[in-house]
Amino acid sequence: MLEWLILGGGVHGTHISLALRARGVPEHHLRVLDPHPRPLAAWDRRARSIGMPFLRSPDMHHIDLAAPSLHLFAHRHAGHRDLIRRYHRPSLALFSEHVEHVVTRNRLDQLRLRGQATRIDQKGDTFRVDSDQGQLHARRLVIAVGAAGGPRIPSWAAPLLLTPSPRIAHVFSDTYDPHDDARAADLVVLGGGLSAIQLAIARARDGARVTMLSPHPLRVSDFDPDPCWSTDRCLRRLARLHDPTARRRLIEQERRPGTVPPEVARQLSQAVQRGQLCWREDPISAAHQRPEGLDLHLQSGAIVRPDRLLLATGLRCHLPFFLAHLAEAMQLPIAPCGAPWLTPELAWAPRIYVSGALAELQLGPAAGNIIGTRLAARRIASSS
Ligand SMILES: Cc1cc2nc3c(=O)[nH]c(=O)nc-3n(C[C@H](O)[C@H](O)[C@H](O)COP(=O)(O)OP(=O)(O)OC[C@H]3O[C@@H](n4cnc5c(N)ncnc54)[C@H](O)[C@@H]3O)c2cc1C
């Protein structure tokens, strides 16, 4: 039987496994269950899908333990060229190399079991986890399954995605293949945030005629959210609110969704000025598929007819079915917004901890970001 089982081996699950090892948990007492063969595979796929060149967060945010680890790694292995100056945001290539380095050096790949948790039951002081690969037993669980709700799909697009079509894809869906974009001469990217803009710029550079349809004006902000949300100063503001609805209100107010850093906003306007892409604040209200393309009806009344539509509308944060079942069976507290209501130590019940976007009501709007895992690991590892 395991002492610790972490469900999800993305940014959060991988860092927490390292933090637990550093707290002295022996290798054979700890496992990370994840359907992907490699740590951070889901993150990597999403970042590459949109052609993301640099992270938004600074080089102090990474999966290792010591804060300057990525910064020092960059100097030793890649030189300065891979770090841009402003806020020391690392390139995706550098961040990925550092992940590989941390995983290999700490043998974190040895902790991984491949599989997807489908059900959790408590038997005395043990949890039984059913997965598509069999059963596991553990005394403590960490739930680190990410936003877990899958791609956010606008209601008018749902019928078009019921059957696979080369005309439409969500860039964060498991079936999205960026190579399919190369066959389209006219691409529309729907979305107004960083992922949408990075994707539009990348595809325009590849030679496609790209139109970006944004539901809102360009919103510029260096970070999402304010860096204060990775410090006790802001987190104390959240902790003082005892009503989960008031916490949710504060988080939504502070989240700054759909914002882009100034340098990316500049790249966008340069691409528009050069005629490489067209940007319109005019969301889609309806869409119809034709054999040779799509008719997109915009809110302004205009109709756009691209070969292919890419939805860059983000991910939904949602309690997956197996956790909703666990909550019902164990009568675990759920806030009115649907998120787990955790203790300050991130425990949902004795010996069940939660990290990532599902821990927002305790860790605030940065809970799902890379810095959120460092905040979470500190609380989980020190409370156990
Ligand atoms: C394109 C993009 C760029 C981003 N850039 C930044 C950035 O620059 N800086 C920053 O701080 N944040 C950034 N973020 C936000 C955040 O860091 C990422 O979303 C990150 O992937 C969150 O990590 P996670 O481990 O919580 O979730 P994930 O990376 O989604 O990992 C969750 C893992 O759990 C697995 N899983 C799910 N269900 C189960 C189950 N039932 N059983 C077992 N395993 C399961 C999944 O397969 C996955 O491997 C970005 C997000 C995106 C989408």
The ligand as an SDF file (V2000), in Angstrom:
LIG
                    3D

 53 58  0  0  0  0  0  0  0  0999 V2000
   -1.2640   27.5230  -23.1200 C   0  0  0  0  0  0  0  0  0  0  0  0
   -1.0620   27.7770  -21.6560 C   0  0  0  0  0  0  0  0  0  0  0  0
   -0.0080   28.5520  -21.2350 C   0  0  0  0  0  0  0  0  0  0  0  0
    0.1980   28.7740  -19.8790 C   0  0  0  0  0  0  0  0  0  0  0  0
    1.2500   29.5360  -19.4950 N   0  0  0  0  0  0  0  0  0  0  0  0
    1.4860   29.7340  -18.1860 C   0  0  0  0  0  0  0  0  0  0  0  0
    2.6210   30.4780  -17.7510 C   0  0  0  0  0  0  0  0  0  0  0  0
    3.3770   31.0090  -18.5370 O   0  0  0  0  0  0  0  0  0  0  0  0
    2.8190   30.6090  -16.4060 N   0  0  0  0  0  0  0  0  0  0  0  0
    1.9850   30.0520  -15.4890 C   0  0  0  0  0  0  0  0  0  0  0  0
    2.2300   30.1820  -14.2930 O   0  0  0  0  0  0  0  0  0  0  0  0
    0.9050   29.3610  -15.8640 N   0  0  0  0  0  0  0  0  0  0  0  0
    0.6320   29.1900  -17.1840 C   0  0  0  0  0  0  0  0  0  0  0  0
   -0.4770   28.4680  -17.5700 N   0  0  0  0  0  0  0  0  0  0  0  0
   -1.4210   27.9920  -16.5320 C   0  0  0  0  0  0  0  0  0  0  0  0
   -0.9740   26.6960  -15.8090 C   0  0  0  0  0  0  0  0  0  0  0  0
    0.3570   26.7380  -15.4270 O   0  0  0  0  0  0  0  0  0  0  0  0
   -1.1850   25.4680  -16.6560 C   0  0  0  0  0  0  0  0  0  0  0  0
   -2.5670   25.3900  -16.9950 O   0  0  0  0  0  0  0  0  0  0  0  0
   -0.7310   24.1720  -15.9680 C   0  0  0  0  0  0  0  0  0  0  0  0
   -0.7950   23.1740  -16.9450 O   0  0  0  0  0  0  0  0  0  0  0  0
   -1.5570   23.7630  -14.7640 C   0  0  0  0  0  0  0  0  0  0  0  0
   -0.9840   22.5900  -14.2390 O   0  0  0  0  0  0  0  0  0  0  0  0
   -1.8330   21.3930  -13.5940 P   0  0  0  0  0  0  0  0  0  0  0  0
   -0.8590   20.3580  -13.1700 O   0  0  0  0  0  0  0  0  0  0  0  0
   -2.7700   21.9540  -12.5870 O   0  0  0  0  0  0  0  0  0  0  0  0
   -2.7670   20.8880  -14.7720 O   0  0  0  0  0  0  0  0  0  0  0  0
   -2.3800   20.0480  -16.0890 P   0  0  0  0  0  0  0  0  0  0  0  0
   -1.1400   20.5590  -16.7000 O   0  0  0  0  0  0  0  0  0  0  0  0
   -3.6270   20.0440  -16.9150 O   0  0  0  0  0  0  0  0  0  0  0  0
   -2.0970   18.5920  -15.5340 O   0  0  0  0  0  0  0  0  0  0  0  0
   -3.1060   17.7930  -14.9770 C   0  0  0  0  0  0  0  0  0  0  0  0
   -2.7580   16.3520  -15.2640 C   0  0  0  0  0  0  0  0  0  0  0  0
   -3.7120   15.5330  -14.5790 O   0  0  0  0  0  0  0  0  0  0  0  0
   -4.0840   14.4910  -15.4620 C   0  0  0  0  0  0  0  0  0  0  0  0
   -5.4020   13.9880  -15.0620 N   0  0  0  0  0  0  0  0  0  0  0  0
   -6.6160   14.5470  -15.2770 C   0  0  0  0  0  0  0  0  0  0  0  0
   -7.5910   13.7560  -14.7980 N   0  0  0  0  0  0  0  0  0  0  0  0
   -6.9760   12.6880  -14.2550 C   0  0  0  0  0  0  0  0  0  0  0  0
   -7.4400   11.5090  -13.6020 C   0  0  0  0  0  0  0  0  0  0  0  0
   -8.7490   11.2770  -13.4260 N   0  0  0  0  0  0  0  0  0  0  0  0
   -6.5290   10.5950  -13.1780 N   0  0  0  0  0  0  0  0  0  0  0  0
   -5.1940   10.8090  -13.3540 C   0  0  0  0  0  0  0  0  0  0  0  0
   -4.7020   11.9130  -13.9730 N   0  0  0  0  0  0  0  0  0  0  0  0
   -5.5810   12.8270  -14.4170 C   0  0  0  0  0  0  0  0  0  0  0  0
   -4.0900   15.1440  -16.8430 C   0  0  0  0  0  0  0  0  0  0  0  0
   -4.0330   14.1750  -17.8660 O   0  0  0  0  0  0  0  0  0  0  0  0
   -2.8330   16.0070  -16.7510 C   0  0  0  0  0  0  0  0  0  0  0  0
   -1.6860   15.2740  -17.1480 O   0  0  0  0  0  0  0  0  0  0  0  0
   -0.6990   28.2340  -18.9130 C   0  0  0  0  0  0  0  0  0  0  0  0
   -1.7760   27.4690  -19.3610 C   0  0  0  0  0  0  0  0  0  0  0  0
   -1.9600   27.2290  -20.7160 C   0  0  0  0  0  0  0  0  0  0  0  0
   -3.1340   26.4070  -21.1560 C   0  0  0  0  0  0  0  0  0  0  0  0
  1  2  1  0
  2  3  1  0
  2 52  2  0
  3  4  2  0
  4  5  1  0
  4 50  1  0
  5  6  2  0
  6  7  1  0
  6 13  1  0
  7  8  2  0
  7  9  1  0
  9 10  1  0
 10 11  2  0
 10 12  1  0
 12 13  2  0
 13 14  1  0
 14 15  1  0
 14 50  1  0
 15 16  1  0
 16 17  1  0
 16 18  1  0
 18 19  1  0
 18 20  1  0
 20 21  1  0
 20 22  1  0
 22 23  1  0
 23 24  1  0
 24 25  2  0
 24 26  1  0
 24 27  1  0
 27 28  1  0
 28 29  2  0
 28 30  1  0
 28 31  1  0
 31 32  1  0
 32 33  1  0
 33 34  1  0
 33 48  1  0
 34 35  1  0
 35 36  1  0
 35 46  1  0
 36 37  1  0
 36 45  1  0
 37 38  2  0
 38 39  1  0
 39 40  1  0
 39 45  2  0
 40 41  1  0
 40 42  2  0
 42 43  1  0
 43 44  2  0
 44 45  1  0
 46 47  1  0
 46 48  1  0
 48 49  1  0
 50 51  2  0
 51 52  1  0
 52 53  1  0
M  END
$$$$
